[in-house]
């Protein structure tokens, strides 16, 4: 009896393998699917009707107020929901110059390819808080909340290695990642990457700057005695 059982079991596996081997063959008949996996999912497919909506259309118009990928809306307190069509295209890396790569030829460059203004630093602080602070911490000391949940090897920006690192290499790290850090090139536009670099430099200077680093006209304000 045991012999017949193993013969039947063997024939079953041969049949199973033969049927499974027909997957991918061309036929006008519905396929035999032993392992359908995730072939049939309850999702909307392009140009396919859907009975989920009253008009039977699967493709839907964008929700009012949403911003297309690759654009940003000039949001302000006076205009929190900008009109459709007033979106501004943002730049992701699309060239080989210093602005897009952080390199001059095969060398990392230092300096900023756009004016470093108070507005740029404010933008950098905002983007840093969103993307970087969770790991590197508010002051850049590598003590963000992610470290409290087991993430290790978070760099502090206040070590000599990173203080001396070229601006272009920091830009490249933001865009493409380094070691255990993933790249943010698909999420952070070019201008915002430089804004973050400028804010990282501000964080570093905040830890090491002296009165001699302050411009003369501003230094006088700091050294002036307090007004009664």
Secondary structure as a PSIPRED ss2 file (coil, helix, strand):
# PSIPRED VFORMAT (PSIPRED V4.0)

   1 X C   1.000  0.000  0.000
   2 X H   0.000  1.000  0.000
   3 X H   0.000  1.000  0.000
   4 X H   0.000  1.000  0.000
   5 X H   0.000  1.000  0.000
   6 X H   0.000  1.000  0.000
   7 X H   0.000  1.000  0.000
   8 X H   0.000  1.000  0.000
   9 X H   0.000  1.000  0.000
  10 X H   0.000  1.000  0.000
  11 X H   0.000  1.000  0.000
  12 X H   0.000  1.000  0.000
  13 X H   0.000  1.000  0.000
  14 X H   0.000  1.000  0.000
  15 X H   0.000  1.000  0.000
  16 X H   0.000  1.000  0.000
  17 X H   0.000  1.000  0.000
  18 X H   0.000  1.000  0.000
  19 X H   0.000  1.000  0.000
  20 X H   0.000  1.000  0.000
  21 X C   1.000  0.000  0.000
  22 X C   1.000  0.000  0.000
  23 X C   1.000  0.000  0.000
  24 X C   1.000  0.000  0.000
  25 X C   1.000  0.000  0.000
  26 X C   1.000  0.000  0.000
  27 X C   1.000  0.000  0.000
  28 X C   1.000  0.000  0.000
  29 X C   1.000  0.000  0.000
  30 X C   1.000  0.000  0.000
  31 X C   1.000  0.000  0.000
  32 X C   1.000  0.000  0.000
  33 X C   1.000  0.000  0.000
  34 X C   1.000  0.000  0.000
  35 X C   1.000  0.000  0.000
  36 X C   1.000  0.000  0.000
  37 X C   1.000  0.000  0.000
  38 X C   1.000  0.000  0.000
  39 X C   1.000  0.000  0.000
  40 X C   1.000  0.000  0.000
  41 X C   1.000  0.000  0.000
  42 X C   1.000  0.000  0.000
  43 X C   1.000  0.000  0.000
  44 X C   1.000  0.000  0.000
  45 X C   1.000  0.000  0.000
  46 X C   1.000  0.000  0.000
  47 X C   1.000  0.000  0.000
  48 X C   1.000  0.000  0.000
  49 X C   1.000  0.000  0.000
  50 X C   1.000  0.000  0.000
  51 X C   1.000  0.000  0.000
  52 X C   1.000  0.000  0.000
  53 X C   1.000  0.000  0.000
  54 X C   1.000  0.000  0.000
  55 X C   1.000  0.000  0.000
  56 X C   1.000  0.000  0.000
  57 X C   1.000  0.000  0.000
  58 X C   1.000  0.000  0.000
  59 X C   1.000  0.000  0.000
  60 X C   1.000  0.000  0.000
  61 X C   1.000  0.000  0.000
  62 X C   1.000  0.000  0.000
  63 X C   1.000  0.000  0.000
  64 X C   1.000  0.000  0.000
  65 X C   1.000  0.000  0.000
  66 X C   1.000  0.000  0.000
  67 X C   1.000  0.000  0.000
  68 X C   1.000  0.000  0.000
  69 X C   1.000  0.000  0.000
  70 X C   1.000  0.000  0.000
  71 X E   0.000  0.000  1.000
  72 X E   0.000  0.000  1.000
  73 X E   0.000  0.000  1.000
  74 X C   1.000  0.000  0.000
  75 X C   1.000  0.000  0.000
  76 X C   1.000  0.000  0.000
  77 X C   1.000  0.000  0.000
  78 X C   1.000  0.000  0.000
  79 X C   1.000  0.000  0.000
  80 X C   1.000  0.000  0.000
  81 X C   1.000  0.000  0.000
  82 X C   1.000  0.000  0.000
  83 X C   1.000  0.000  0.000
  84 X C   1.000  0.000  0.000
  85 X C   1.000  0.000  0.000
  86 X C   1.000  0.000  0.000
  87 X E   0.000  0.000  1.000
  88 X E   0.000  0.000  1.000
  89 X E   0.000  0.000  1.000
  90 X C   1.000  0.000  0.000
  91 X C   1.000  0.000  0.000
  92 X C   1.000  0.000  0.000
  93 X C   1.000  0.000  0.000
  94 X C   1.000  0.000  0.000
  95 X C   1.000  0.000  0.000
  96 X C   1.000  0.000  0.000
  97 X C   1.000  0.000  0.000
  98 X H   0.000  1.000  0.000
  99 X H   0.000  1.000  0.000
 100 X H   0.000  1.000  0.000
 101 X H   0.000  1.000  0.000
 102 X C   1.000  0.000  0.000
 103 X E   0.000  0.000  1.000
 104 X E   0.000  0.000  1.000
 105 X C   1.000  0.000  0.000
 106 X C   1.000  0.000  0.000
 107 X E   0.000  0.000  1.000
 108 X E   0.000  0.000  1.000
 109 X C   1.000  0.000  0.000
 110 X C   1.000  0.000  0.000
 111 X C   1.000  0.000  0.000
 112 X C   1.000  0.000  0.000
 113 X C   1.000  0.000  0.000
 114 X C   1.000  0.000  0.000
 115 X C   1.000  0.000  0.000
 116 X C   1.000  0.000  0.000
 117 X C   1.000  0.000  0.000
 118 X H   0.000  1.000  0.000
 119 X H   0.000  1.000  0.000
 120 X H   0.000  1.000  0.000
 121 X H   0.000  1.000  0.000
 122 X H   0.000  1.000  0.000
 123 X H   0.000  1.000  0.000
 124 X H   0.000  1.000  0.000
 125 X H   0.000  1.000  0.000
 126 X H   0.000  1.000  0.000
 127 X H   0.000  1.000  0.000
 128 X H   0.000  1.000  0.000
 129 X H   0.000  1.000  0.000
 130 X H   0.000  1.000  0.000
 131 X H   0.000  1.000  0.000
 132 X C   1.000  0.000  0.000
 133 X H   0.000  1.000  0.000
 134 X H   0.000  1.000  0.000
 135 X H   0.000  1.000  0.000
 136 X H   0.000  1.000  0.000
 137 X C   1.000  0.000  0.000
 138 X C   1.000  0.000  0.000
 139 X C   1.000  0.000  0.000
 140 X C   1.000  0.000  0.000
 141 X C   1.000  0.000  0.000
 142 X C   1.000  0.000  0.000
 143 X C   1.000  0.000  0.000
 144 X C   1.000  0.000  0.000
 145 X H   0.000  1.000  0.000
 146 X H   0.000  1.000  0.000
 147 X H   0.000  1.000  0.000
 148 X H   0.000  1.000  0.000
 149 X H   0.000  1.000  0.000
 150 X C   1.000  0.000  0.000
 151 X C   1.000  0.000  0.000
 152 X C   1.000  0.000  0.000
 153 X C   1.000  0.000  0.000
 154 X C   1.000  0.000  0.000
 155 X C   1.000  0.000  0.000
 156 X C   1.000  0.000  0.000
 157 X C   1.000  0.000  0.000
 158 X C   1.000  0.000  0.000
 159 X C   1.000  0.000  0.000
 160 X H   0.000  1.000  0.000
 161 X H   0.000  1.000  0.000
 162 X H   0.000  1.000  0.000
 163 X H   0.000  1.000  0.000
 164 X C   1.000  0.000  0.000
 165 X C   1.000  0.000  0.000
 166 X C   1.000  0.000  0.000
 167 X H   0.000  1.000  0.000
 168 X H   0.000  1.000  0.000
 169 X H   0.000  1.000  0.000
 170 X H   0.000  1.000  0.000
 171 X H   0.000  1.000  0.000
 172 X H   0.000  1.000  0.000
 173 X H   0.000  1.000  0.000
 174 X H   0.000  1.000  0.000
 175 X H   0.000  1.000  0.000
 176 X H   0.000  1.000  0.000
 177 X E   0.000  0.000  1.000
 178 X E   0.000  0.000  1.000
 179 X C   1.000  0.000  0.000
 180 X C   1.000  0.000  0.000
 181 X E   0.000  0.000  1.000
 182 X E   0.000  0.000  1.000
 183 X C   1.000  0.000  0.000
 184 X C   1.000  0.000  0.000
 185 X C   1.000  0.000  0.000
 186 X C   1.000  0.000  0.000
 187 X C   1.000  0.000  0.000
 188 X C   1.000  0.000  0.000
 189 X C   1.000  0.000  0.000
 190 X H   0.000  1.000  0.000
 191 X H   0.000  1.000  0.000
 192 X H   0.000  1.000  0.000
 193 X H   0.000  1.000  0.000
 194 X H   0.000  1.000  0.000
 195 X H   0.000  1.000  0.000
 196 X H   0.000  1.000  0.000
 197 X H   0.000  1.000  0.000
 198 X H   0.000  1.000  0.000
 199 X H   0.000  1.000  0.000
 200 X H   0.000  1.000  0.000
 201 X H   0.000  1.000  0.000
 202 X H   0.000  1.000  0.000
 203 X H   0.000  1.000  0.000
 204 X H   0.000  1.000  0.000
 205 X H   0.000  1.000  0.000
 206 X H   0.000  1.000  0.000
 207 X H   0.000  1.000  0.000
 208 X H   0.000  1.000  0.000
 209 X C   1.000  0.000  0.000
 210 X C   1.000  0.000  0.000
 211 X H   0.000  1.000  0.000
 212 X H   0.000  1.000  0.000
 213 X H   0.000  1.000  0.000
 214 X C   1.000  0.000  0.000
 215 X C   1.000  0.000  0.000
 216 X H   0.000  1.000  0.000
 217 X H   0.000  1.000  0.000
 218 X H   0.000  1.000  0.000
 219 X H   0.000  1.000  0.000
 220 X H   0.000  1.000  0.000
 221 X H   0.000  1.000  0.000
 222 X H   0.000  1.000  0.000
 223 X H   0.000  1.000  0.000
 224 X C   1.000  0.000  0.000
 225 X C   1.000  0.000  0.000
 226 X C   1.000  0.000  0.000
 227 X C   1.000  0.000  0.000
 228 X C   1.000  0.000  0.000
